[in-house]
Amino acid sequence: MDGIILINKPSGMTSHDVVDYVRGKTGIKKIGHTGTLDPNATGLLIFCVGKATRLSEFFISMDKTYEGKMRLGIVSDSYDIDGNIVAENQIPANITEEDIKRYCSEFIGKIEQIPPMVSAIKIGGKRLYKMAREGLSIERQPRKVKVDEFTILKVDLPYIWIRISCSRGTYVRTLCHDLGQKIGCGAILVELTRLRIGNFNLNNAISLESITSKEDLAKHIISIAEALDLPYVIVSKHGENIFRNGGKILKDEIKQLQDGTNELVKVLNEEGEFLGLATIQRTAAGPYIVPRRVFC
């Protein structure tokens, strides 16, 4: 059983809690999540099973979309409702929805973001949230992230409903905090749901309650080849043997290659079986394949 599972994480569980739950119900030990959600957040988690765990970094790096609710006028040390309240402020009386949208637009694009103290980032080998529990607050270096969308869905002050599409490593609660600072009264994230990771959507995810056995999980597993949104190359029988041993595959052993492909590709044999990942190198003598990760 090698592939990925899309799960709708309920509120109140950590991502690792979900891993433990699935392991307990199925007996599968080789399973892991591909990027955490805060305990009170809900929504899409991708779990890698079996050989697919070797590809977790591929899924972690995908862009994501969230919807959530934030509250103006409050500042917490974690930038969300679960943290300790450090300030309560009056919301500017003249603030309008158009003003808020204008402030949101300032966060679109490639930006630098300072992560909250209450986060899983390691500094000096220690998690920031563990330092925060000890009452420490240390300087954090800004991180470069990309925000493709920061949309206001509804305003009913002090609450604002939002949708955000962003790159890996973006903290939505930090965006809420920073927006609150722009407005002048502070803000915290109250609710958050992850709707999308790459091409995978929450609508296709299963609930934890639906997993009661290994057989249940098998019904919903997505194969590695199907899960990877990459161009593919088909190799000959001889090319397959070369690939299995980590060797370079020359053009004579390539049965099919999509035009223009010049990046990471899925390697399939003539029966359509997934063999691994490779990069395509193009020379005057023709293309050849360089193995990057062999799964067979």
N, C-alpha and C positions, 0 to 999 in steps of 0.2 A: 504494500500500500504506500505508494509514493506520489505526493502531489500536495495541493493546498485545499484548505477548508475556509470558507467565509462564515464567520460567526458574528452575530449581533450581541455585543457585550452588554449585559444589564448594568444598571447603576449599583454601586456599593461593592463591587469586586475589582481587585487589581487585575491587570492583564495576566500576571503570573497565577493568580487564583483561578483564572479560566483555564490556563494550561493544566494546573493540578486537577481541576474538575474533569477535563477531558481525559487525562491520563487515568484517573480513577475509574471512569465509566468504561473505558475501552481497553485498558491494559497496555496501550501503546506508550512506550517510553520515549521514542525518538520523535518528539513533537515540540515546536516552539513558536512563539508569536513573532511578528515582524514589525515591532513598533508599539509602544505602550499607549494606553489611554489612562488618564487619571481615574481614580476609583469611582468618582461620582459621574464621570462622563459615560455616555452610552454610544453604541453604534458599531461600525464595521471594524473587525479585526481579521487579519489574514494569518492563518496558522499553517506552517509548513510541516509536513508529515514525511517520515522516512528520509529518502535521499534528497527530498526537496529542502530539507533543513540547510543543505549546503548552498542554497540560493537565497537565504533569508535577506542578505544584504541587497539583492536586486529589488525585492519588494519594499524594503525599508526606504529605499531612495526615491520611491514614487511620490508624485504630488498628491495632495489630499484636499478634500472639501468638507467643510463643517457648517452646521447651523447651530446657533446658540442664542442665549439671552444674557444680557449684561445689565447691571444696575448702576446708575450714576449716583454720585454723592458719597460713596464709601470707598475707602482704601484699605486693603488687607496686605499682610506680609507675603501671602502666597499669590496675590492678585486675583484670587477667586473667593467664593463664599465659604470655603472650608478653612481659610486662614484666620489668623488673629486680626481683628479690626484695629487699625492703627490711626484712622482719622475718619470723621464724618463731617461732610461739608454741604453747604447750601448749593443747590443747582442754580446756575445763572438764570434769573427770571426771564431774560430776553432770548434765551437759546431757542433756535428753531430747528426743524428737521433738515432744512436746507443747510444750516450751519453745520450740523452733525455730518451730513453727507460730504460737505466740503472738507472737513477735517479728515474723514475716512480716505478721501482721495489722496491725501498726503502720504499715506502708507502703501500706496500701490507701486509695484515695481521692486527693484532690488534695494533693500534697506538694511540697516544695521539694528540689531535688537539685543538688548541686555537681558539675559534670562533671569527669572526670579530666583531668590535664595532657596525657596522651597521647590527644588527640582532635582532630577536624578543625575545631573551633570557632575562629573568628578573633577575636583581641583586638588592637586597634591595627593591624589589617591583616595580622597574621601568625598562621598556624596554631599552635595550642597544641602539637601534637606536634613541630613544628620547634623551638619554644623548649625543649621537653623534651629533644630531642637535643643541644641546646647546654648542657644541665645546668641550665637555668633552671626555677624553679617560681614562678609568680605567683598572686596572689589571683584566684579565679574567683567571679563572682557566682552565687548559687543561681538555678536556673531552675524555674519552675512546670511540673509534669507531672502526669499522672493515671494511677494504677495501678488497674485494675479487678480484676485477679486476681494473687495471688502464692501459688501452691499448691505444697506439698511433695509430690512424687510418690513419693519413696523416700529413706530415710536409711540409709547404710552408711558410718559415719564412718571417715575424715575427709570422705567425699563426700556430697553432697546433690543429688538430682535435683529440678528445679523446672519449673514452668510459669508464665509471666507474660503477662498481657494489659495493654497500656499505650498511652498516647497517643504521638503524634509527639514526638521529641526525648528520649525516656526512654532512659537508658543502663542496660542490664541489668547490665553489669559493675559499675556504681556501686551498684545495688541489692544485688548480692552483697557488695560491699565494706562497705556500710553495715550489712547484716545481720550480717556478721562482727564489726563493731565493737560491735553490740548484744550479740552472744553473748559478746564479750570476748576473742576470739583472732584476729580478722581472717579474711578469706576472699578467694579469687580465683575468677573464672569460668574454667572449664576447657574446656567445650564449649558451643556455642550453635547452634540451628537455628531459623530463622524459619518458622513454620507458616502464618501468615495475615496478609494485609494487607487491611483492609476485608472485603469479601465474597469475596475471592480466596484460594484455598487451595493449599498446596504439592502436594496430590494431583493438581491439574490442571496442574502445571508440567511443562515438558519439560527434558530434560538438554541440556547443551551439545553432547555428542557427536552428538545427533540433528540438529544444524544443520550442514549441509554446503553449502547453497546458498540462494539467494534463494527458490527454489521450496519448499524445506523450511520456511522461515520462514513463507511464505504459507499453508501448511496449518494453522498454529496461531495465526494472528493473530486477535485479537478486535476487532471493529469498535468505533469510538469510541462509537457509540450504545449498543451492547450493554455496553460496559465501564463506562459512567457509570450508577451506580445512583441515578437521579434520576427524578422524575415528568416527563411529557412533555406538550407541546402541539402540536397539528397546525394548521398555518395554510393559508389558501387560496393559490391561484396568485398573486393580487395581493399577498397578505400576504408570500409568499415573496420577491417582487421588492423589496418594501419592506425586508424583513429583510436581504436581500443588500446593500442600500445603507446599512445601519445605522440605518434609520428605526424609529420607534415604531409598533407594530401595534395598531390599535384592535380592539374586540370584534367588529365585523362581519367581520373577516378571520380570526377564530379559529374553526376548525372543530370543535375538540375540546379540552377542558381538564378535567383531573381536579378533582373537587370538593375544596375545602379547600386547594388548592395556593396557597401564598403565598411561595414561596422560589425558589431557582434551579431552572430547568427545561431539559430538552432541547427544542429546537425541530425539528420534523420537517415536511416538506412532505406533500402528499396521497399521494405514492408511498412514503412512509416513509423518505425520504432525510434523513440528519442534516444540519442546517443550522448549528447552533451552540448557544450557551447564552444564556439570557435570565433576567430576573427578572419576576415577575408583580406588577403594581400594581393594587390594587382601589379603585375609587371608586364613588360613588353612581350614576355613569353606566355602570358596568360595568368589567370588567377590561381591562387593556391590557398589552402586552409591551414591555419595554425590553431591547434587545440588550446582551449583555455580552461575548460573543466570537463573531464570525462566521467560519464555516469554509468557506463556499461561495463 
